[in-house]
């Protein structure tokens, strides 16, 4: 008899669940929506922000991150860079 795959048990459970048997959550009825996380959405999901890549010396990055962490104002490196570049643009006229 051939040896059973390590995923065979999982596959069987998935097949049974898709047939309406095991695997359904008995405490959750179809009327109840799933609870979503209460975490605020971040910059990655905000269309106003766009990811970029820059080159920065490791020592500068490390020092800035430490200083921001010590300030405990919730700012991160991307917010600091955004603020600095926005200020520079406003000074340029």
Buried (B, 14 or more C-beta within 10 A) or exposed (E): EEEEEEEEEEEEEEEEEEEEEEEEEEEEEEEEEEEEEEEEEEEEEEEEEEEEEEEEEEEEEEEBEEEBEEEEEEBEEEBBBBEEEEEEEEEEE
